[in-house]
Amino acid sequence: MKGMGTILLTVILIAAVESQVEPYELTYPANFGGRFIIPADNPMTKEGVALGRALFYEERLSLNNKLSCASCHKQKLAFTDNQRFSFGVDGQPTRRNSMSLSNLLWVRNLFWDGRSPSLEQQAVVPLTDPHEMGQSLETSGKKLAQTKVYPQLFEKVFGTSEINGDRITKALSQFERTLISANSKYDWYLRGEYPLSESEQRGLNVFSGRGNCVHCHGGPKTFIELFHNNGLDSIYVDAGREDFTKQITDRGRFRVPTLRNIAITAPYMHDGRFKDLPGVLGHYGDHIVESETLSPFLSRLKLSREEKTDIISFLNTLTDTDFINDPKFADPDL
């Protein structure tokens, strides 16, 4: 297995709480850049990350004690669930497809419509939404307080054994910031450690060249923090970012997702309408729908059968097997 090389940066984050905690050493590739924010009131510590990991897999946070964050975000699937829509405690499907949680450290506007500016705020929604985990944060705190282990863990992280919604979402966010995917074949290629096959190289050439995929998925993280209408519809069942901004110019616009681990995170788009990558390429080749808010750089991309095969070969190089098998992201099984 290829190593992470010498391009990693390590940031030691100093804890601001008066308890016996150790700063968490956040390691990430230099080419990902340091444009991210760790909230001053939620510094990352080893103990905080460990608590967040436990809570990520904790089913007591749901109304029926059967669902956890990991129910819809499975590590082996790059923290997606391979379902068009996930099902919450009420047995009803969620409104949108579950996004991959990889490299959230660099995301500033979370959810498909970008309505949440931080992981701490984002976490509140799935925890309390009646169609997802369906439980108030107050109830979650009371349930965790009745266990033997959690009061001790919260005291270690926050200085007292009090368990409340603010502390739950802070711990979850600390763990989610560690979910960094940066050791795929593509990363080896960028470090000069892996020669792309002929098909992979041709696919990268189309991806970066006439395909203009890099307009939205450029850079080593393979996403740009923008919202686009990519021509899925002319009449919108889901208006996307417009629901949040109330601006008609945002109708049908959704956040550009990362392509990291894209080969294992089907189905695709905000509503999971495409079951595989050929379906996605078919959309951009033949089925872009004109509308007033269609992103202006988009036009139908005519690809040969070989070019489609080559692009998919390249996209497969973005699969990070270390990430989906890393034991530090797995269920700690308290």
ZAKE-291270 format. One record per residue (C-alpha): y, z, x. Coordinates in steps of 0.25 Angstrom, whole numbers, padded with zeros to 4 digits, always signed. Layout:
YZX ...
END
This chain:
+0000+0000+0000 +0014-0004+0005 +0023+0008+0009 +0037+0010+0004 +0042+0006+0017 +0055+0011+0023 +0065+0007+0013 +0064+0020+0005 +0076+0029+0003 +0074+0044+0000 +0084+0052-0008 +0082+0067-0008 +0088+0072-0021 +0093+0086-0020 +0090+0095-0032 +0101+0102-0039 +0093+0113-0046 +0092+0127-0041 +0077+0127-0040 +0066+0125-0029 +0065+0110-0030 +0064+0099-0019 +0073+0086-0019 +0065+0074-0023 +0065+0063-0012 +0068+0050-0020 +0062+0038-0012 +0066+0024-0016 +0067+0010-0009 +0081+0007-0003 +0081-0006-0009 +0081+0000-0023 +0095+0006-0020 +0101+0020-0022 +0108+0017-0035 +0103+0028-0044 +0107+0041-0049 +0100+0055-0048 +0108+0064-0058 +0114+0076-0051 +0108+0085-0062 +0094+0080-0060 +0091+0079-0045 +0077+0075-0041 +0068+0085-0036 +0053+0085-0033 +0050+0095-0044 +0059+0088-0054 +0052+0075-0052 +0038+0082-0053 +0043+0088-0066 +0048+0075-0071 +0034+0069-0068 +0027+0079-0076 +0036+0077-0087 +0035+0062-0087 +0020+0064-0090 +0022+0076-0100 +0017+0074-0114 +0024+0087-0119 +0037+0079-0119 +0032+0071-0131 +0032+0076-0145 +0017+0073-0146 +0013+0078-0132 +0007+0065-0130 +0017+0056-0123 +0025+0057-0110 +0034+0048-0102 +0022+0043-0095 +0016+0038-0109 +0026+0027-0109 +0028+0026-0094 +0015+0025-0087 +0015+0025-0071 +0004+0015-0070 +0012+0005-0078 +0025+0008-0070 +0029+0018-0081 +0028+0009-0093 +0017+0009-0103 +0013-0006-0105 +0016-0005-0120 +0027-0013-0127 +0032+0000-0133 +0027+0014-0131 +0023+0023-0142 +0030+0037-0144 +0026+0050-0150 +0028+0044-0164 +0018+0032-0161 +0030+0022-0162 +0033+0012-0152 +0045+0014-0143 +0057+0004-0145 +0056-0002-0131 +0046-0004-0120 +0044+0007-0109 +0051+0004-0097 +0045+0006-0083 +0051+0019-0076 +0051+0013-0062 +0064+0015-0054 +0072+0022-0064 +0079+0029-0053 +0088+0016-0053 +0090+0014-0068 +0103+0018-0074 +0101+0014-0088 +0088+0017-0094 +0080+0012-0106 +0080-0003-0110 +0094-0001-0115 +0099+0007-0104 +0104+0018-0113 +0101+0030-0103 +0108+0032-0090 +0099+0042-0084 +0084+0045-0084 +0087+0059-0089 +0093+0053-0102 +0083+0042-0103 +0072+0053-0103 +0077+0059-0116 +0074+0047-0124 +0059+0045-0123 +0057+0060-0123 +0064+0062-0136 +0063+0049-0143 +0054+0050-0156 +0047+0037-0153 +0044+0041-0139 +0041+0056-0134 +0048+0061-0146 +0051+0075-0142 +0064+0083-0140 +0067+0088-0126 +0069+0102-0131 +0054+0101-0137 +0049+0095-0124 +0056+0107-0116 +0049+0117-0125 +0036+0111-0123 +0037+0110-0108 +0042+0124-0108 +0029+0129-0114 +0020+0124-0103 +0017+0131-0090 +0021+0121-0080 +0034+0115-0085 +0043+0127-0085 +0039+0129-0070 +0042+0115-0067 +0055+0115-0074 +0059+0128-0067 +0056+0122-0053 +0064+0109-0056 +0076+0115-0064 +0077+0129-0060 +0073+0135-0073 +0061+0133-0082 +0069+0128-0094 +0064+0115-0099 +0073+0106-0107 +0076+0091-0109 +0086+0090-0098 +0076+0095-0088 +0065+0087-0094 +0073+0074-0093 +0078+0077-0079 +0064+0079-0073 +0059+0067-0080 +0070+0059-0074 +0068+0064-0060 +0053+0059-0060 +0057+0046-0066 +0067+0043-0055 +0055+0044-0045 +0048+0032-0052 +0052+0022-0041 +0044+0009-0040 +0046+0003-0027 +0033-0001-0020 +0028-0014-0026 +0024-0026-0018 +0038-0031-0021 +0044-0019-0013 +0034-0022-0002 +0039-0036-0002 +0054-0031-0001 +0050-0022+0011 +0043-0034+0018 +0030-0028+0016 +0023-0038+0006 +0024-0053+0006 +0024-0058-0008 +0014-0068-0012 +0018-0082-0014 +0018-0080-0029 +0025-0067-0028 +0036-0073-0019 +0038-0085-0029 +0039-0075-0040 +0050-0068-0033 +0057-0080-0030 +0058-0084-0045 +0061-0070-0049 +0072-0069-0039 +0077-0084-0040 +0077-0093-0052 +0071-0083-0061 +0083-0074-0059 +0074-0062-0062 +0082-0054-0052 +0095-0055-0061 +0088-0043-0068 +0077-0038-0059 +0083-0040-0046 +0083-0030-0034 +0071-0022-0029 +0071-0013-0042 +0069-0026-0050 +0080-0022-0061 +0095-0022-0062 +0101-0012-0071 +0106-0022-0082 +0103-0025-0096 +0099-0039-0101 +0096-0047-0113 +0084-0055-0108 +0083-0064-0120 +0071-0057-0127 +0078-0058-0141 +0089-0064-0149 +0088-0054-0161 +0086-0040-0155 +0076-0029-0161 +0081-0021-0149 +0095-0023-0145 +0093-0017-0131 +0105-0011-0124 +0114-0014-0136 +0108-0002-0143 +0114+0007-0132 +0127+0000-0129 +0130-0006-0143 +0135-0018-0136 +0131-0031-0142 +0131-0037-0128 +0119-0028-0124 +0110-0033-0136 +0096-0036-0131 +0099-0031-0117 +0089-0022-0110 +0088-0015-0096 +0082-0024-0085 +0069-0016-0082 +0063-0016-0068 +0052-0026-0064 +0046-0016-0055 +0031-0015-0059 +0034-0025-0070 +0019-0031-0070 +0014-0018-0075 +0024-0014-0085 +0022-0024-0097 +0026-0026-0108 +0040-0031-0104 +0054-0030-0110 +0060-0019-0118 +0051-0022-0130 +0039-0025-0121 +0038-0039-0128 +0032-0046-0116 +0018-0041-0112 +0017-0048-0098 +0026-0054-0087 +0022-0068-0092 +0029-0065-0105 +0041-0060-0098 +0042-0072-0090 +0040-0081-0102 +0052-0074-0109 +0061-0078-0098 +0056-0092-0097 +0055-0096-0111 +0060-0085-0121 +0073-0080-0117 +0081-0078-0131 +0096-0082-0131 +0105-0071-0137 +0120-0067-0135 +0116-0056-0125 +0106-0063-0117 +0108-0060-0102 +0116-0073-0098 +0108-0075-0085 +0095-0077-0093 +0089-0090-0095 +0075-0095-0097 +0067-0096-0084 +0057-0107-0084 +0046-0102-0075 +0033-0110-0071 +0020-0103-0073 +0019-0101-0058 +0033-0095-0057 +0029-0085-0068 +0016-0082-0061 +0024-0080-0048 +0035-0071-0055 +0024-0062-0060 +0018-0061-0046 +0031-0056-0041 +0033-0046-0052 +0019-0040-0049 +0024-0037-0035 +0033-0027-0042 +0021-0018-0046 +0022-0005-0039 +0008+0001-0038 +0012+0013-0030 +0022+0016-0042 +0012+0016-0053 +0002+0024-0045 +0011+0034-0038 +0005+0048-0041 +0019+0054-0041 +0022+0047-0054 +0009+0051-0061 +0006+0061-0071 +0006+0075-0063 -0003+0081-0074 +0003+0095-0075 
END
